[in-house]
């Protein structure tokens, strides 16, 4: 335990140090003079201060310089450690501590009274970064993105389309914000896989996803609907603009190519269908209408886009 005043005091709390050292929370122990007697590994990681630097010093010497949410200097006034030393009550509060590199860290602090068999009072403080919650939220957002992203093309997947499309359609019904939908399908994609291999097919999918993404406005979104099908959501547009977007995407794909390992250039075309949201539409009915126009494009020769007449 390396108590500064008397190392033999470790025997008074057998096994405590091994427990404290594996905690993710910062822990330190002070005596009745608020002199730091113990500082665990997590405390070093959170604050930047090593145990060698702080053990034996008084926390009241403003090592960590705790500041409350309202700006009160807790080391000199309102110290929870001092209050717990006096009445033995556990206390919880949010504060900001001083990191060794100069920044302020928001932490949750809990002070707990300790008293060994000799009756000597001490206080154990446990603290952890509140910003850990921010890290957790970031991790959850990353997970959410993974759930909604197609792993091959890195654009939205069908679930993303369903969520985004429902939101766009709700805005149309509630606020009359126009909403257009385009569906695309790669022409003769099976022939690409059969003739050039599935690796080339995957490259085509990625090329098309990237080309569509860069051919849209910031408020438009693209998703892989499944297989070789893509959907593009175009909010706040007219039928004429929806047709223009569809034609531009068709042209960009037609004029793109892939350089294969054997030196050949691989080109593909796409067919598309589009429709504007109408009163009473669900996402299913809107999708079905766009898909119907896509099928008509295929039947009429491919490499074309048909939007609501």
Backbone torsions as a table, in degrees:
resi	resn	phi	psi	omega
1	UNK	NA	-25.6	178.7
2	UNK	56.9	46.8	173.4
3	UNK	-62.3	134.8	-174.6
4	UNK	-66.8	-38.8	-173.4
5	UNK	-82.5	-38.6	-175.4
6	UNK	-154.9	99.0	-178.4
7	UNK	-57.5	-24.8	-178.4
8	UNK	-65.9	-16.6	-178.7
9	UNK	-66.8	-13.5	176.0
10	UNK	-57.0	-35.2	-178.7
11	UNK	-63.1	-21.4	-178.5
12	UNK	-72.6	-18.5	-178.9
13	UNK	-132.7	69.7	-175.2
14	UNK	-62.3	134.9	176.1
15	UNK	80.3	-8.2	-175.9
16	UNK	-65.2	-43.0	-176.2
17	UNK	-61.7	-42.5	-178.2
18	UNK	-62.9	-31.3	177.4
19	UNK	-72.6	-47.2	-176.4
20	UNK	-64.5	-31.6	-175.8
21	UNK	-71.9	-21.0	-178.6
22	UNK	-98.3	-0.8	178.0
23	UNK	-71.7	148.9	174.2
24	UNK	-83.0	-17.7	178.4
25	UNK	-84.2	147.6	173.5
26	UNK	-72.4	138.8	-180.0
27	UNK	-137.3	133.2	167.6
28	UNK	-142.1	157.9	-176.9
29	UNK	-122.6	135.2	177.8
30	UNK	-122.0	154.0	175.8
31	UNK	-90.2	-170.5	-175.4
32	UNK	-67.0	-16.2	175.5
33	UNK	-93.1	6.9	-175.6
34	UNK	61.0	31.6	174.3
35	UNK	-87.7	130.0	-175.5
36	UNK	-71.2	123.0	-179.3
37	UNK	-105.7	-23.5	-178.0
38	UNK	-148.9	144.5	-176.0
39	UNK	-146.5	114.0	-172.6
40	UNK	-85.8	175.7	-175.6
41	UNK	-62.9	-40.2	-180.0
42	UNK	-65.1	-35.2	176.9
43	UNK	-62.0	-39.4	176.3
44	UNK	-61.8	-44.7	-177.1
45	UNK	-66.8	-39.4	-176.5
46	UNK	-73.8	-41.0	-172.8
47	UNK	-97.3	-22.5	-175.1
48	UNK	87.4	-7.5	179.6
49	UNK	-94.1	131.1	178.2
50	UNK	-79.9	159.5	176.7
51	UNK	-59.9	-37.1	-179.8
52	UNK	-60.3	-32.5	-177.8
53	UNK	-75.2	-37.0	-169.8
54	UNK	-105.4	-28.1	-177.6
55	UNK	-63.5	130.1	-177.9
56	UNK	98.2	-12.9	178.2
57	UNK	-97.4	155.2	178.1
58	UNK	-83.3	132.1	177.7
59	UNK	-64.1	-23.4	177.7
60	UNK	-69.0	-10.2	177.5
61	UNK	-78.6	11.6	175.7
62	UNK	66.5	40.9	175.0
63	UNK	-67.2	-51.2	-178.5
64	UNK	-95.6	-18.9	174.7
65	UNK	51.5	54.6	178.3
66	UNK	-57.4	133.6	176.5
67	UNK	-126.4	134.0	179.3
68	UNK	-76.1	173.5	-179.2
69	UNK	-62.8	-27.1	179.4
70	UNK	-95.7	11.1	173.4
71	UNK	92.7	4.9	-179.5
72	UNK	-73.2	133.2	177.5
73	UNK	-78.4	100.1	-172.0
74	UNK	-70.6	-24.6	-178.8
75	UNK	-69.0	-23.0	-179.1
76	UNK	-110.4	-20.4	-178.4
77	UNK	-151.8	124.9	178.1
78	UNK	82.4	26.5	-178.3
79	UNK	-66.8	123.1	179.3
80	UNK	-66.4	-29.1	177.4
81	UNK	-64.3	-44.7	-179.8
82	UNK	-63.5	-42.2	-179.7
83	UNK	-64.4	-40.1	179.3
84	UNK	-69.5	-35.3	174.6
85	UNK	-59.9	-36.4	-174.5
86	UNK	-79.3	-39.5	-174.8
87	UNK	-119.0	-4.4	177.2
88	UNK	74.2	7.8	-177.6
89	UNK	-88.2	142.1	175.8
90	UNK	-75.4	139.2	-179.3
91	UNK	-129.8	146.4	176.1
92	UNK	-127.4	138.5	174.6
93	UNK	-158.7	164.6	173.7
94	UNK	-103.4	135.5	-179.5
95	UNK	-147.0	174.2	175.1
96	UNK	-117.9	126.2	176.9
97	UNK	-106.8	162.6	-178.5
98	UNK	-92.5	118.4	175.2
99	UNK	-80.1	154.1	-178.8
100	UNK	-57.6	-31.4	-178.7
101	UNK	-83.2	4.0	173.7
102	UNK	104.8	-18.9	-177.2
103	UNK	-80.5	160.8	176.4
104	UNK	-97.1	134.7	179.1
105	UNK	-114.6	128.1	173.4
106	UNK	-75.7	128.4	-177.8
107	UNK	-135.2	151.2	168.1
108	UNK	-94.9	130.3	-175.2
109	UNK	-118.6	134.4	172.9
110	UNK	-129.0	124.9	177.5
111	UNK	-106.2	130.8	-174.3
112	UNK	-128.4	130.2	-179.7
113	UNK	-73.1	136.3	173.4
114	UNK	-120.5	144.7	175.8
115	UNK	-150.2	117.7	-178.3
116	UNK	-82.2	-175.6	-174.3
117	UNK	-66.3	-16.0	177.3
118	UNK	-86.7	-8.3	178.9
119	UNK	87.3	4.3	-179.5
120	UNK	-72.4	123.4	-177.7
121	UNK	-78.3	141.1	172.0
122	UNK	-143.0	168.8	175.6
123	UNK	-131.7	134.3	174.4
124	UNK	-102.8	128.0	175.7
125	UNK	-109.5	130.5	174.5
126	UNK	-111.4	131.5	178.6
127	UNK	-142.2	148.6	177.0
128	UNK	-145.3	151.7	-178.6
129	UNK	-67.2	127.9	172.1
130	UNK	-69.5	-25.8	178.4
131	UNK	-64.2	-15.2	173.9
132	UNK	-58.4	-31.6	177.2
133	UNK	-65.1	-38.3	177.0
134	UNK	-63.1	-38.9	178.0
135	UNK	-64.3	-39.3	178.9
136	UNK	-63.6	-42.2	178.8
137	UNK	-63.7	-37.8	176.8
138	UNK	-63.0	-42.2	179.3
139	UNK	-64.5	-38.9	178.2
140	UNK	-66.5	-38.6	177.6
141	UNK	-65.6	-40.2	176.6
142	UNK	-60.8	-43.2	178.4
143	UNK	-63.4	-41.3	178.9
144	UNK	-61.1	-42.6	179.0
145	UNK	-62.8	-39.6	179.3
146	UNK	-63.6	-39.4	-179.6
147	UNK	-66.1	-30.7	-175.3
148	UNK	-100.8	6.3	-175.5
149	UNK	-114.7	136.2	174.6
150	UNK	-73.0	122.3	-173.7
151	UNK	-65.2	-26.8	-178.6
152	UNK	-80.7	-52.0	-172.6
153	UNK	-92.1	-15.3	179.9
154	UNK	67.5	16.8	171.1
155	UNK	-104.2	179.7	179.7
156	UNK	-60.8	151.6	177.1
157	UNK	-99.8	-171.3	-177.1
158	UNK	-62.5	-38.6	177.8
159	UNK	-62.4	-40.4	176.7
160	UNK	-60.2	-43.9	178.9
161	UNK	-59.8	-43.8	-178.3
162	UNK	-62.5	-44.3	-179.9
163	UNK	-67.8	-47.4	-178.4
164	UNK	-67.8	-42.8	-179.7
165	UNK	-62.8	-41.5	178.1
166	UNK	-62.0	-40.4	179.8
167	UNK	-65.8	-42.4	179.2
168	UNK	-65.0	-40.5	-179.2
169	UNK	-68.4	-37.1	177.0
170	UNK	-63.1	-39.3	177.9
171	UNK	-65.5	-34.9	177.5
172	UNK	-65.4	-47.5	-177.5
173	UNK	-68.4	-38.9	-175.0
174	UNK	-84.1	-38.3	-172.6
175	UNK	-119.3	3.4	179.4
176	UNK	61.4	30.3	175.5
177	UNK	-82.2	116.4	-176.5
178	UNK	-56.8	148.4	-178.2
179	UNK	-143.9	122.0	179.0
180	UNK	-114.6	149.6	-178.9
181	UNK	-128.6	133.9	175.1
182	UNK	-118.4	139.2	174.0
183	UNK	-122.8	136.4	-179.4
184	UNK	-127.4	149.2	176.3
185	UNK	-138.1	134.5	-179.3
186	UNK	-71.3	130.6	179.5
187	UNK	-73.4	134.2	174.9
188	UNK	52.5	42.0	-177.0
189	UNK	-67.3	-32.7	178.3
190	UNK	-60.3	-37.1	179.0
191	UNK	-66.1	-32.7	177.1
192	UNK	-64.2	-48.7	179.5
193	UNK	-63.2	-42.2	-177.7
194	UNK	-70.6	-37.2	-175.1
195	UNK	-88.0	-31.0	-174.7
196	UNK	-120.7	-5.6	177.7
197	UNK	98.6	157.5	-178.1
198	UNK	-68.5	-25.7	175.8
199	UNK	-63.1	-42.5	176.9
200	UNK	-65.6	-38.7	177.8
201	UNK	-60.8	-42.4	176.9
202	UNK	-62.3	-39.8	179.5
203	UNK	-64.9	-37.0	176.9
204	UNK	-63.4	-44.7	178.9
205	UNK	-59.3	-43.3	179.5
206	UNK	-67.6	-39.3	178.5
207	UNK	-61.9	-44.8	-178.5
208	UNK	-67.5	-41.9	178.1
209	UNK	-59.4	-44.4	179.7
210	UNK	-67.7	-39.7	-179.4
211	UNK	-65.8	-44.2	178.2
212	UNK	-62.9	-45.8	-178.1
213	UNK	-56.0	-41.7	-177.2
214	UNK	-82.6	-4.2	178.5
215	UNK	-101.5	12.6	-176.0
216	UNK	-115.5	163.5	170.9
217	UNK	-74.3	162.6	179.2
218	UNK	-58.6	-31.2	-177.7
219	UNK	-84.8	-9.4	176.9
220	UNK	-85.6	151.7	-178.9
221	UNK	-136.1	150.2	179.8
222	UNK	-123.4	147.9	177.3
223	UNK	-144.0	152.8	173.1
224	UNK	-86.4	116.0	-175.3
225	UNK	-76.9	-31.0	-180.0
226	UNK	152.9	141.7	179.8
227	UNK	57.2	-121.9	179.6
228	UNK	-103.6	21.1	-179.6
229	UNK	-103.2	141.1	178.3
230	UNK	-128.8	150.3	174.3
231	UNK	-124.2	143.2	177.7
232	UNK	-124.0	125.5	178.9
233	UNK	-100.0	123.5	-174.0
234	UNK	-124.2	92.2	179.9
235	UNK	-80.9	161.5	174.2
236	UNK	52.3	55.3	-178.3
237	UNK	-137.8	168.4	173.1
238	UNK	-100.9	167.7	176.3
239	UNK	-62.0	-37.0	178.9
240	UNK	-63.6	-43.6	-179.8
241	UNK	-66.9	-38.1	177.9
242	UNK	-59.0	-40.6	178.3
243	UNK	-65.8	-38.9	178.5
244	UNK	-63.3	-44.9	179.5
245	UNK	-61.7	-45.0	179.0
246	UNK	-60.3	-43.0	179.3
247	UNK	-66.7	-38.4	179.2
248	UNK	-64.7	-44.2	179.1
249	UNK	-62.3	-44.0	178.2
250	UNK	-57.7	-43.7	-179.2
251	UNK	-66.7	-42.0	-179.0
252	UNK	-63.6	-39.4	178.5
253	UNK	-68.4	-42.5	-177.9
254	UNK	-61.5	-32.5	-176.5
255	UNK	-96.0	8.1	177.4
256	UNK	-99.9	160.3	176.0
257	UNK	-153.5	162.5	175.8
258	UNK	-113.4	139.0	175.0
259	UNK	-91.9	112.0	-179.5
260	UNK	-81.2	164.2	-178.1
261	UNK	-60.4	-30.4	-179.2
262	UNK	-86.6	7.7	176.9
263	UNK	93.6	-10.4	179.9
264	UNK	-73.5	151.9	172.8
265	UNK	-99.8	128.7	-179.8
266	UNK	-107.1	121.8	177.5
267	UNK	-118.0	151.6	177.3
268	UNK	-139.9	164.8	173.1
269	UNK	-127.4	166.3	177.8
270	UNK	-131.2	154.8	172.1
271	UNK	-114.5	149.5	-176.8
272	UNK	-142.2	160.9	174.1
273	UNK	-141.6	146.0	-177.9
274	UNK	-141.2	155.0	179.2
275	UNK	-153.3	148.2	175.3
276	UNK	-93.5	143.9	177.2
277	UNK	-61.9	143.2	-178.9
278	UNK	-126.7	158.0	177.8
279	UNK	-53.9	134.9	179.8
280	UNK	87.2	-5.4	-179.5
281	UNK	-65.7	143.9	161.6
282	UNK	-106.9	170.3	178.1
283	UNK	-63.0	-32.7	179.9
284	UNK	-66.1	-43.2	-178.9
285	UNK	-70.6	-37.5	177.5
286	UNK	-65.2	-44.0	179.0
287	UNK	-62.7	-42.0	-179.1
288	UNK	-62.9	-37.8	-179.9
289	UNK	-68.1	-43.8	177.6
290	UNK	-64.0	-39.0	179.0
291	UNK	-65.5	-35.2	177.3
292	UNK	-62.9	-42.2	177.9
293	UNK	-68.5	-34.5	175.8
294	UNK	-61.8	-44.1	179.3
295	UNK	-62.2	-39.2	178.2
296	UNK	-63.6	-37.2	177.1
297	UNK	-62.6	-41.9	178.4
298	UNK	-62.3	-44.5	-176.4
299	UNK	-68.7	-26.8	-176.2
300	UNK	-94.7	12.8	172.6
301	UNK	125.1	-5.8	180.0
302	UNK	68.9	174.9	-179.5
303	UNK	53.5	46.2	176.8
304	UNK	-154.1	165.6	-179.3
305	UNK	-129.8	127.6	177.5
306	UNK	-113.8	125.3	178.8
307	UNK	-114.9	158.9	179.6
308	UNK	-37.0	131.5	177.8
309	UNK	-77.5	NA	NA
